Amino acid sequence: MDSYDVLILGAGIVGAACACECAAAGLRVGIIEPGVTGGAASAAGMGHLVVMDDSPAQLALSRFSRELWRDLQNQLPPQVEFEQRGTLWVAADAEEMDEVLAKHRTYGSMAAASEVLDEAALHEAEPNLRSGLAGALLVPHDAVIYPPAATAYFLASALRQNANRPAKLLRGVRPVKAADGVVTLQDGTRIAAGNIVIATGVDTTLVPWLNLQKRKGHLVITDRYPRFVHHQLVELGYLKSAHKLTEDSVAFNVQPRQNGQLLIGSSRQYGDLSSEIDPGILGKMMERAVGYLPSLQSVSVLRVWTGFRAATPDKLPVIGPTLDPSILVAMGFEGLGITNAPGAARLILSHILQQEFPIDPAPYLPSLAPVLHA
Amino acid sequence: MHDSDPLNHGHLLVVVNGRSIPMPEGSTVAAALLTANAPCRTSVAGEPRTALCGMGICFECRAVIDGVPHQRSCQIPCRDGMEVETQP
């Protein structure tokens, strides 16, 4: 039986980051991916590296992770398209402007830079936004990347570490069981590992006890319109709509890509498990975007696609060891898997090596994850 | 009666990247760009691109026409005084 120090199931951006981290620490790493590496949620999302303050634990992990990305930026190959665009949280009215001020204080308490823009400063920063908006909070260190290329970079880094104990990527094989330090593949092959990290995104086949829901999203990409917007633009109401656990919702969220294309989001739907485009919610999403950026109306759209986020009931990812001490999970990142991948990888490595944790790991422990309702 | 020489049709003046180009009536903007020896657009890698399929399918001929970006120049007839620019 082949054996590894760490066997990672799933080569999306989270699994790939875990592989990279573990290999760099000198561990012998195996990675199993039945499909396309970085081909599911990692390929469907926007690639917005963003500090989110919807809960203290989310803030701690996303801030830690975004700083890891910034530390990494000079090592990333050009195709990752890392750009420190900054996020503009756009406030539509006075009430939302109060939230801007509250958010500014929250970021300040975590030593995360942010700057309040009034109406005039916002207009100067983003002339294509409609007039009459109240202002915005600029989070200048947030960034954007192209996630599939980042996933490929993490995998390549993992594979070239440790010349004498090289990592191995097993593609096109499907694990059907993981327990007691052994992973069993569909063809009956068994592989031993001291630690098994399950990072299979929305697929809970190997961890049926984990309470994840698929939350569908739509994204639109346009032709190239360089300098149409300069920052990642998100409506401040985003948290309100992103937080709703049951209702379908849309929010204004536009990202400039390096080549001038625009990514337009976002939608959130529960219960729709088909990957088909839903014209109704897509229409609402585009209306929402045009409401903020009127001249979007005349841009040329190239493509629309859908993807699924893995949502947990408390909106926090599940990272750490399980009742079976050989099994760790790194799942349930919802819309923050790209941002939080490097931080999650650090936490997983700290659990494996029983080293000091860079941030408090407690909020993400599987033992605290709300159990599946019977 | 059909005119055997299209250049005998009435002429229009189309401004391509700042240069006035006389074009026969009924010509497409893609033809004006070709006549001006100007690329329709520039690829992501900065390479020149021009009309390929000529029937609005391939989108290679996109250009800025009267200030509107990403217009398929092979599908749009020239108008007198039209301003055409290579799509950056």
Boltz contact constraints between the chains, C-beta under 6 A:
constraints:
  - contact:
      token1: [A, 223]
      token2: [B, 70]
      max_distance: 6.0
  - contact:
      token1: [A, 259]
      token2: [B, 44]
      max_distance: 6.0
  - contact:
      token1: [A, 300]
      token2: [B, 70]
      max_distance: 6.0
